[in-house]
């Protein structure tokens, strides 16, 4: 159990860090909690930044988890605009950029991730944007003016959400993706094709399977040149080609890292008394029976909560089926599980797609059918062998398939 004399330092004051501080107090941790972040803002959630904030439907403040006075009221010392430069694990101390040394009993790293820069993209060219922070969203929103031409580089979820928002604001939008399909890292091509069809039906132009050669402009962006020689006129460019986990702080201190900080099921790193949660981690998922690094609202929040509970003295493994959602062009897309090579794809009408591996459900994607996702999640958890024909039959409710799977699992 925790002691009132213990100090927990949380490095990273994003969604994961904010939820971890909240969860420590909810778990009864009576010691000192210090939450350190580089940005000027209180912890906030990022999903709104590519949707309602970008559309100017909500102020950026809507993304903030708690106002600043909440932290003081709950005994959390929130230190914004502060960068941690080093960890001295032997002394259980962190060193800030201004030279302060802060000791800890337990350290939780919620350092998150940063945008992956596009190779060759010019620095400081007006009209070229990345989207990661509140300020990024506000700057990009100011440029989304009706009649302008936008090129989105990167056909992942962020890119497609930006494309959706820009189209709604009256821009002509072209999405460029170097892979042959959208959402190449997260969805099988047969399912991603439905997202592509959604966008083309609304007037988004797609250029797939061709990389960007360079971005042209003299002070302000003028066009995007592709590797095949095509030039796409552009008043605004948004780049979304992935993120890089911020592992360097922990790696320099000796923490094991492999596509993220390696943590066990209790969110512990290889360094004594050092935990990690959120985008920065590579963790073992016992339901999927594989290691994963996830970039999602769910993982940032729920893994941080589990890490905090473990720091407070509760031995709780982090074991959840990954879940993600995206709103694009009036369509709510929800997915549970993860895509894997050589999946068998089964459609239930045009609104739900399933991905199976050796007869077991590993992925489900719903288009405006989010109510079915909870049953799909439990089917993944069951690891039951499923009939493709019955999965495809919309006359058979998923909850009935779940009941069958549960009964089969309990029958000796």
One Martini backbone bead per residue (centre of mass of N, CA, C, O) as a GRO file, in nm:
protein
  412
    1UNK     BB    1   0.101   0.033   0.012
    2UNK     BB    2   0.068   0.356   0.042
    3UNK     BB    3   0.233   0.657   0.131
    4UNK     BB    4   0.234   0.988   0.245
    5UNK     BB    5   0.561   1.008   0.169
    6UNK     BB    6   0.519   0.966  -0.117
    7UNK     BB    7   0.645   1.008  -0.459
    8UNK     BB    8   0.488   1.100  -0.766
    9UNK     BB    9   0.597   1.107  -1.097
   10UNK     BB   10   0.470   1.275  -1.390
   11UNK     BB   11   0.565   1.242  -1.730
   12UNK     BB   12   0.328   1.396  -1.883
   13UNK     BB   13   0.042   1.628  -1.969
   14UNK     BB   14  -0.169   1.455  -2.090
   15UNK     BB   15  -0.404   1.232  -2.092
   16UNK     BB   16  -0.247   1.018  -1.934
   17UNK     BB   17  -0.143   1.198  -1.704
   18UNK     BB   18  -0.417   1.306  -1.607
   19UNK     BB   19  -0.551   1.026  -1.549
   20UNK     BB   20  -0.340   0.929  -1.346
   21UNK     BB   21  -0.380   1.142  -1.130
   22UNK     BB   22  -0.677   1.081  -1.084
   23UNK     BB   23  -0.637   0.771  -1.013
   24UNK     BB   24  -0.466   0.800  -0.763
   25UNK     BB   25  -0.684   0.937  -0.592
   26UNK     BB   26  -0.909   0.722  -0.637
   27UNK     BB   27  -0.709   0.492  -0.498
   28UNK     BB   28  -0.582   0.649  -0.228
   29UNK     BB   29  -0.347   0.820  -0.273
   30UNK     BB   30  -0.149   1.012  -0.018
   31UNK     BB   31   0.065   1.134  -0.168
   32UNK     BB   32   0.272   1.280  -0.383
   33UNK     BB   33   0.181   1.475  -0.683
   34UNK     BB   34   0.358   1.514  -0.996
   35UNK     BB   35   0.288   1.713  -1.292
   36UNK     BB   36   0.467   1.707  -1.607
   37UNK     BB   37   0.481   1.962  -1.872
   38UNK     BB   38   0.548   2.134  -2.175
   39UNK     BB   39   0.295   2.253  -2.200
   40UNK     BB   40   0.063   2.514  -2.111
   41UNK     BB   41  -0.147   2.309  -2.065
   42UNK     BB   42  -0.367   2.127  -1.964
   43UNK     BB   43  -0.488   1.842  -1.982
   44UNK     BB   44  -0.570   1.675  -2.299
   45UNK     BB   45  -0.773   1.582  -2.569
   46UNK     BB   46  -0.729   1.508  -2.921
   47UNK     BB   47  -0.981   1.431  -3.104
   48UNK     BB   48  -1.105   1.725  -3.146
   49UNK     BB   49  -0.879   1.857  -3.329
   50UNK     BB   50  -1.000   1.700  -3.605
   51UNK     BB   51  -1.289   1.822  -3.550
   52UNK     BB   52  -1.451   2.048  -3.374
   53UNK     BB   53  -1.211   2.247  -3.359
   54UNK     BB   54  -1.149   2.258  -3.666
   55UNK     BB   55  -1.463   2.353  -3.716
   56UNK     BB   56  -1.546   2.560  -3.484
   57UNK     BB   57  -1.763   2.418  -3.276
   58UNK     BB   58  -1.527   2.431  -3.064
   59UNK     BB   59  -1.334   2.499  -2.823
   60UNK     BB   60  -1.032   2.406  -2.700
   61UNK     BB   61  -1.134   2.382  -2.399
   62UNK     BB   62  -1.303   2.115  -2.447
   63UNK     BB   63  -1.036   1.922  -2.424
   64UNK     BB   64  -1.017   1.967  -2.131
   65UNK     BB   65  -1.036   1.784  -1.847
   66UNK     BB   66  -0.926   2.003  -1.633
   67UNK     BB   67  -0.899   2.251  -1.447
   68UNK     BB   68  -0.647   2.384  -1.269
   69UNK     BB   69  -0.794   2.381  -0.983
   70UNK     BB   70  -0.828   2.074  -0.957
   71UNK     BB   71  -0.536   2.000  -0.883
   72UNK     BB   72  -0.517   2.158  -0.619
   73UNK     BB   73  -0.772   2.021  -0.484
   74UNK     BB   74  -0.608   1.719  -0.531
   75UNK     BB   75  -0.294   1.740  -0.480
   76UNK     BB   76  -0.174   1.847  -0.766
   77UNK     BB   77   0.131   1.922  -0.912
   78UNK     BB   78   0.126   2.147  -1.174
   79UNK     BB   79   0.385   2.147  -1.439
   80UNK     BB   80   0.423   2.359  -1.677
   81UNK     BB   81   0.664   2.434  -1.902
   82UNK     BB   82   0.822   2.145  -1.851
   83UNK     BB   83   1.137   1.987  -1.894
   84UNK     BB   84   1.263   1.666  -1.914
   85UNK     BB   85   1.605   1.555  -1.958
   86UNK     BB   86   1.644   1.342  -1.706
   87UNK     BB   87   1.732   1.017  -1.570
   88UNK     BB   88   1.817   0.886  -1.234
   89UNK     BB   89   1.761   0.575  -1.128
   90UNK     BB   90   1.960   0.534  -0.885
   91UNK     BB   91   1.835   0.816  -0.746
   92UNK     BB   92   1.548   0.885  -0.813
   93UNK     BB   93   1.576   1.113  -1.059
   94UNK     BB   94   1.497   1.424  -1.204
   95UNK     BB   95   1.585   1.649  -1.480
   96UNK     BB   96   1.556   1.962  -1.573
   97UNK     BB   97   1.618   2.219  -1.793
   98UNK     BB   98   1.674   2.416  -1.524
   99UNK     BB   99   1.817   2.197  -1.304
  100UNK     BB  100   1.620   2.041  -1.157
  101UNK     BB  101   1.572   1.815  -0.875
  102UNK     BB  102   1.358   1.521  -0.866
  103UNK     BB  103   1.227   1.311  -0.653
  104UNK     BB  104   1.138   0.954  -0.635
  105UNK     BB  105   0.947   0.654  -0.590
  106UNK     BB  106   0.766   0.702  -0.848
  107UNK     BB  107   0.756   0.659  -1.210
  108UNK     BB  108   0.562   0.814  -1.477
  109UNK     BB  109   0.547   0.759  -1.828
  110UNK     BB  110   0.374   1.015  -2.052
  111UNK     BB  111   0.530   1.111  -2.338
  112UNK     BB  112   0.431   0.993  -2.595
  113UNK     BB  113   0.421   1.186  -2.900
  114UNK     BB  114   0.520   1.267  -3.238
  115UNK     BB  115   0.551   1.388  -3.530
  116UNK     BB  116   0.615   1.283  -3.848
  117UNK     BB  117   0.822   1.388  -4.070
  118UNK     BB  118   0.848   1.499  -4.386
  119UNK     BB  119   1.048   1.429  -4.625
  120UNK     BB  120   1.144   1.749  -4.752
  121UNK     BB  121   0.992   1.941  -4.593
  122UNK     BB  122   0.952   2.261  -4.552
  123UNK     BB  123   1.043   2.513  -4.346
  124UNK     BB  124   0.811   2.773  -4.289
  125UNK     BB  125   0.578   2.722  -4.482
  126UNK     BB  126   0.309   2.860  -4.573
  127UNK     BB  127   0.037   2.622  -4.525
  128UNK     BB  128   0.201   2.414  -4.351
  129UNK     BB  129   0.082   2.121  -4.168
  130UNK     BB  130   0.040   1.998  -3.847
  131UNK     BB  131  -0.129   1.757  -3.607
  132UNK     BB  132  -0.128   1.776  -3.226
  133UNK     BB  133  -0.214   2.052  -3.114
  134UNK     BB  134  -0.393   2.316  -3.033
  135UNK     BB  135  -0.233   2.514  -3.211
  136UNK     BB  136  -0.250   2.352  -3.469
  137UNK     BB  137  -0.561   2.359  -3.494
  138UNK     BB  138  -0.595   2.667  -3.500
  139UNK     BB  139  -0.420   2.726  -3.748
  140UNK     BB  140  -0.573   2.545  -3.947
  141UNK     BB  141  -0.859   2.662  -3.912
  142UNK     BB  142  -0.781   2.951  -4.029
  143UNK     BB  143  -0.739   2.807  -4.335
  144UNK     BB  144  -1.046   2.706  -4.364
  145UNK     BB  145  -1.152   2.818  -4.662
  146UNK     BB  146  -1.363   2.871  -4.891
  147UNK     BB  147  -1.223   2.747  -5.207
  148UNK     BB  148  -0.990   2.607  -5.123
  149UNK     BB  149  -0.684   2.416  -5.153
  150UNK     BB  150  -0.629   2.078  -5.045
  151UNK     BB  151  -0.352   1.884  -4.912
  152UNK     BB  152  -0.329   1.551  -4.801
  153UNK     BB  153  -0.066   1.386  -4.624
  154UNK     BB  154  -0.208   1.104  -4.555
  155UNK     BB  155  -0.421   0.794  -4.505
  156UNK     BB  156  -0.507   0.818  -4.222
  157UNK     BB  157  -0.707   0.912  -3.975
  158UNK     BB  158  -0.616   1.204  -3.958
  159UNK     BB  159  -0.628   1.271  -4.259
  160UNK     BB  160  -0.936   1.197  -4.293
  161UNK     BB  161  -1.043   1.399  -4.085
  162UNK     BB  162  -0.934   1.651  -4.218
  163UNK     BB  163  -1.076   1.612  -4.485
  164UNK     BB  164  -1.361   1.622  -4.371
  165UNK     BB  165  -1.344   1.906  -4.245
  166UNK     BB  166  -1.263   2.062  -4.502
  167UNK     BB  167  -1.510   1.991  -4.669
  168UNK     BB  168  -1.714   2.120  -4.470
  169UNK     BB  169  -1.563   2.412  -4.519
  170UNK     BB  170  -1.527   2.421  -4.858
  171UNK     BB  171  -1.304   2.248  -4.968
  172UNK     BB  172  -1.066   2.124  -5.184
  173UNK     BB  173  -0.979   1.770  -5.176
  174UNK     BB  174  -0.659   1.599  -5.145
  175UNK     BB  175  -0.534   1.266  -5.114
  176UNK     BB  176  -0.210   1.140  -5.019
  177UNK     BB  177  -0.086   0.794  -5.071
  178UNK     BB  178   0.180   0.575  -5.091
  179UNK     BB  179  -0.004   0.365  -5.066
  180UNK     BB  180  -0.259   0.155  -5.210
  181UNK     BB  181  -0.403   0.231  -4.932
  182UNK     BB  182  -0.583   0.313  -4.693
  183UNK     BB  183  -0.508   0.245  -4.375
  184UNK     BB  184  -0.264   0.034  -4.386
  185UNK     BB  185  -0.196  -0.018  -4.064
  186UNK     BB  186  -0.527  -0.083  -3.962
  187UNK     BB  187  -0.645  -0.200  -4.242
  188UNK     BB  188  -0.778  -0.383  -4.456
  189UNK     BB  189  -0.832  -0.321  -4.784
  190UNK     BB  190  -1.139  -0.410  -4.795
  191UNK     BB  191  -1.215  -0.195  -4.572
  192UNK     BB  192  -1.075   0.067  -4.667
  193UNK     BB  193  -1.248   0.095  -4.929
  194UNK     BB  194  -1.496   0.216  -4.780
  195UNK     BB  195  -1.359   0.480  -4.703
  196UNK     BB  196  -1.290   0.568  -4.988
  197UNK     BB  197  -1.583   0.573  -5.096
  198UNK     BB  198  -1.686   0.789  -4.906
  199UNK     BB  199  -1.499   1.018  -5.011
  200UNK     BB  200  -1.558   1.012  -5.315
  201UNK     BB  201  -1.869   1.063  -5.282
  202UNK     BB  202  -1.787   1.367  -5.155
  203UNK     BB  203  -1.516   1.471  -5.340
  204UNK     BB  204  -1.262   1.325  -5.279
  205UNK     BB  205  -0.935   1.310  -5.379
  206UNK     BB  206  -0.737   1.025  -5.480
  207UNK     BB  207  -0.380   0.940  -5.422
  208UNK     BB  208  -0.252   0.627  -5.480
  209UNK     BB  209   0.072   0.493  -5.480
  210UNK     BB  210   0.212   0.791  -5.424
  211UNK     BB  211   0.459   0.992  -5.366
  212UNK     BB  212   0.619   1.261  -5.238
  213UNK     BB  213   0.859   1.483  -5.355
  214UNK     BB  214   0.740   1.792  -5.319
  215UNK     BB  215   0.721   2.126  -5.187
  216UNK     BB  216   0.592   2.425  -5.317
  217UNK     BB  217   0.733   2.760  -5.260
  218UNK     BB  218   0.723   3.133  -5.186
  219UNK     BB  219   0.648   3.146  -4.853
  220UNK     BB  220   0.411   2.987  -4.998
  221UNK     BB  221   0.214   2.755  -5.089
  222UNK     BB  222   0.140   2.596  -5.423
  223UNK     BB  223   0.250   2.284  -5.437
  224UNK     BB  224   0.233   1.927  -5.508
  225UNK     BB  225   0.477   1.691  -5.579
  226UNK     BB  226   0.497   1.396  -5.742
  227UNK     BB  227   0.668   1.112  -5.842
  228UNK     BB  228   0.502   1.123  -6.133
  229UNK     BB  229   0.485   1.465  -6.179
  230UNK     BB  230   0.255   1.563  -6.041
  231UNK     BB  231   0.056   1.866  -5.980
  232UNK     BB  232  -0.085   2.008  -5.678
  233UNK     BB  233  -0.270   2.244  -5.600
  234UNK     BB  234  -0.204   2.472  -5.307
  235UNK     BB  235  -0.304   2.646  -5.002
  236UNK     BB  236  -0.314   2.374  -4.832
  237UNK     BB  237  -0.123   2.167  -4.595
  238UNK     BB  238  -0.152   1.833  -4.460
  239UNK     BB  239   0.040   1.637  -4.228
  240UNK     BB  240  -0.006   1.258  -4.191
  241UNK     BB  241   0.266   1.015  -4.126
  242UNK     BB  242   0.272   0.991  -3.823
  243UNK     BB  243   0.444   0.866  -3.533
  244UNK     BB  244   0.669   0.922  -3.246
  245UNK     BB  245   0.790   0.787  -2.982
  246UNK     BB  246   0.892   0.914  -2.657
  247UNK     BB  247   1.185   0.735  -2.561
  248UNK     BB  248   1.459   0.882  -2.497
  249UNK     BB  249   1.459   0.935  -2.194
  250UNK     BB  250   1.453   0.629  -2.111
  251UNK     BB  251   1.682   0.516  -2.284
  252UNK     BB  252   1.912   0.684  -2.155
  253UNK     BB  253   1.845   0.532  -1.870
  254UNK     BB  254   1.800   0.206  -1.982
  255UNK     BB  255   1.547   0.137  -2.121
  256UNK     BB  256   1.352  -0.070  -2.274
  257UNK     BB  257   1.325  -0.086  -2.646
  258UNK     BB  258   1.042  -0.152  -2.893
  259UNK     BB  259   0.842   0.027  -3.029
  260UNK     BB  260   0.876   0.128  -2.751
  261UNK     BB  261   0.819   0.090  -2.429
  262UNK     BB  262   0.883  -0.176  -2.235
  263UNK     BB  263   0.608  -0.350  -2.090
  264UNK     BB  264   0.417  -0.490  -1.873
  265UNK     BB  265   0.102  -0.571  -1.747
  266UNK     BB  266   0.183  -0.336  -1.510
  267UNK     BB  267   0.360  -0.098  -1.651
  268UNK     BB  268   0.655  -0.193  -1.637
  269UNK     BB  269   0.964  -0.132  -1.665
  270UNK     BB  270   1.313  -0.208  -1.654
  271UNK     BB  271   1.292   0.002  -1.434
  272UNK     BB  272   1.296   0.079  -1.123
  273UNK     BB  273   1.000   0.243  -1.044
  274UNK     BB  274   0.915   0.239  -1.359
  275UNK     BB  275   0.658   0.366  -1.557
  276UNK     BB  276   0.414   0.321  -1.835
  277UNK     BB  277   0.195   0.514  -2.069
  278UNK     BB  278   0.061   0.486  -2.379
  279UNK     BB  279   0.203   0.563  -2.681
  280UNK     BB  280   0.502   0.479  -2.566
  281UNK     BB  281   0.408   0.183  -2.554
  282UNK     BB  282   0.501  -0.171  -2.529
  283UNK     BB  283   0.259  -0.429  -2.497
  284UNK     BB  284   0.109  -0.696  -2.355
  285UNK     BB  285  -0.166  -0.883  -2.498
  286UNK     BB  286  -0.357  -1.145  -2.379
  287UNK     BB  287  -0.587  -1.154  -2.591
  288UNK     BB  288  -0.387  -1.142  -2.853
  289UNK     BB  289  -0.102  -1.261  -2.802
  290UNK     BB  290   0.061  -0.973  -2.811
  291UNK     BB  291   0.240  -0.709  -2.908
  292UNK     BB  292   0.169  -0.351  -2.857
  293UNK     BB  293   0.116  -0.029  -3.019
  294UNK     BB  294  -0.090   0.243  -2.921
  295UNK     BB  295  -0.306   0.506  -3.088
  296UNK     BB  296  -0.526   0.601  -2.836
  297UNK     BB  297  -0.762   0.697  -2.623
  298UNK     BB  298  -0.798   0.436  -2.464
  299UNK     BB  299  -0.498   0.384  -2.394
  300UNK     BB  300  -0.428   0.650  -2.259
  301UNK     BB  301  -0.635   0.611  -2.031
  302UNK     BB  302  -0.640   0.302  -1.928
  303UNK     BB  303  -0.339   0.252  -1.881
  304UNK     BB  304  -0.302   0.484  -1.680
  305UNK     BB  305  -0.496   0.378  -1.466
  306UNK     BB  306  -0.350   0.112  -1.414
  307UNK     BB  307  -0.079   0.229  -1.334
  308UNK     BB  308  -0.184   0.387  -1.090
  309UNK     BB  309  -0.293   0.146  -0.931
  310UNK     BB  310  -0.019   0.004  -0.907
  311UNK     BB  311   0.124   0.230  -0.754
  312UNK     BB  312  -0.103   0.215  -0.516
  313UNK     BB  313  -0.115  -0.135  -0.484
  314UNK     BB  314  -0.252  -0.264  -0.738
  315UNK     BB  315  -0.273  -0.577  -0.900
  316UNK     BB  316  -0.319  -0.481  -1.244
  317UNK     BB  317  -0.383  -0.577  -1.544
  318UNK     BB  318  -0.350  -0.496  -1.887
  319UNK     BB  319  -0.670  -0.596  -2.053
  320UNK     BB  320  -0.761  -0.504  -2.382
  321UNK     BB  321  -0.951  -0.438  -2.639
  322UNK     BB  322  -0.904  -0.263  -2.896
  323UNK     BB  323  -1.025   0.081  -2.944
  324UNK     BB  324  -1.185   0.277  -3.213
  325UNK     BB  325  -1.259   0.610  -3.343
  326UNK     BB  326  -1.438   0.777  -3.628
  327UNK     BB  327  -1.525   1.090  -3.787
  328UNK     BB  328  -1.672   1.082  -4.127
  329UNK     BB  329  -1.891   1.226  -4.320
  330UNK     BB  330  -2.127   1.120  -4.112
  331UNK     BB  331  -1.940   0.877  -4.014
  332UNK     BB  332  -1.920   0.613  -3.788
  333UNK     BB  333  -1.613   0.466  -3.684
  334UNK     BB  334  -1.561   0.134  -3.557
  335UNK     BB  335  -1.299  -0.048  -3.370
  336UNK     BB  336  -1.191  -0.385  -3.299
  337UNK     BB  337  -0.883  -0.464  -3.260
  338UNK     BB  338  -0.660  -0.609  -3.509
  339UNK     BB  339  -0.469  -0.613  -3.774
  340UNK     BB  340  -0.381  -0.886  -3.998
  341UNK     BB  341  -0.239  -1.097  -4.181
  342UNK     BB  342  -0.445  -1.293  -4.367
  343UNK     BB  343  -0.731  -1.219  -4.350
  344UNK     BB  344  -1.064  -1.297  -4.308
  345UNK     BB  345  -1.331  -1.147  -4.480
  346UNK     BB  346  -1.647  -1.040  -4.332
  347UNK     BB  347  -1.971  -0.947  -4.430
  348UNK     BB  348  -2.244  -0.746  -4.287
  349UNK     BB  349  -2.312  -0.621  -4.528
  350UNK     BB  350  -2.207  -0.262  -4.516
  351UNK     BB  351  -2.150  -0.210  -4.181
  352UNK     BB  352  -1.992  -0.490  -4.126
  353UNK     BB  353  -1.659  -0.606  -4.042
  354UNK     BB  354  -1.455  -0.903  -4.047
  355UNK     BB  355  -1.160  -1.048  -3.884
  356UNK     BB  356  -0.998  -1.359  -3.945
  357UNK     BB  357  -0.808  -1.617  -3.759
  358UNK     BB  358  -0.858  -1.931  -3.770
  359UNK     BB  359  -1.179  -1.860  -3.692
  360UNK     BB  360  -1.099  -1.601  -3.529
  361UNK     BB  361  -1.170  -1.312  -3.385
  362UNK     BB  362  -0.975  -0.983  -3.440
  363UNK     BB  363  -1.189  -0.801  -3.614
  364UNK     BB  364  -1.396  -0.495  -3.607
  365UNK     BB  365  -1.610  -0.298  -3.835
  366UNK     BB  366  -1.813   0.001  -3.801
  367UNK     BB  367  -2.086   0.162  -3.986
  368UNK     BB  368  -2.315   0.298  -3.818
  369UNK     BB  369  -2.273   0.037  -3.575
  370UNK     BB  370  -2.184   0.067  -3.262
  371UNK     BB  371  -2.377  -0.136  -3.103
  372UNK     BB  372  -2.204  -0.401  -3.202
  373UNK     BB  373  -1.918  -0.379  -3.071
  374UNK     BB  374  -1.955  -0.513  -2.791
  375UNK     BB  375  -1.993  -0.801  -2.914
  376UNK     BB  376  -1.729  -0.819  -3.070
  377UNK     BB  377  -1.542  -0.792  -2.831
  378UNK     BB  378  -1.643  -1.056  -2.688
  379UNK     BB  379  -1.566  -1.243  -2.920
  380UNK     BB  380  -1.267  -1.193  -2.898
  381UNK     BB  381  -1.239  -1.283  -2.600
  382UNK     BB  382  -1.343  -1.585  -2.647
  383UNK     BB  383  -1.195  -1.738  -2.894
  384UNK     BB  384  -1.395  -1.842  -3.087
  385UNK     BB  385  -1.525  -2.044  -3.315
  386UNK     BB  386  -1.643  -1.927  -3.637
  387UNK     BB  387  -1.893  -1.871  -3.862
  388UNK     BB  388  -1.909  -1.710  -4.154
  389UNK     BB  389  -2.209  -1.737  -4.224
  390UNK     BB  390  -2.316  -1.630  -3.946
  391UNK     BB  391  -2.174  -1.359  -3.953
  392UNK     BB  392  -2.315  -1.268  -4.234
  393UNK     BB  393  -2.593  -1.302  -4.092
  394UNK     BB  394  -2.823  -1.054  -4.013
  395UNK     BB  395  -3.044  -1.247  -3.871
  396UNK     BB  396  -2.807  -1.285  -3.673
  397UNK     BB  397  -2.728  -1.202  -3.375
  398UNK     BB  398  -2.449  -1.121  -3.202
  399UNK     BB  399  -2.556  -1.198  -2.920
  400UNK     BB  400  -2.613  -1.493  -3.007
  401UNK     BB  401  -2.325  -1.570  -3.083
  402UNK     BB  402  -2.217  -1.514  -2.800
  403UNK     BB  403  -2.385  -1.723  -2.652
  404UNK     BB  404  -2.272  -1.964  -2.805
  405UNK     BB  405  -1.974  -1.919  -2.731
  406UNK     BB  406  -2.016  -1.934  -2.423
  407UNK     BB  407  -2.139  -2.219  -2.413
  408UNK     BB  408  -1.902  -2.369  -2.550
  409UNK     BB  409  -1.687  -2.287  -2.334
  410UNK     BB  410  -1.862  -2.430  -2.085
  411UNK     BB  411  -1.849  -2.697  -2.232
  412UNK     BB  412  -1.699  -3.012  -2.170
   0.00000   0.00000   0.00000
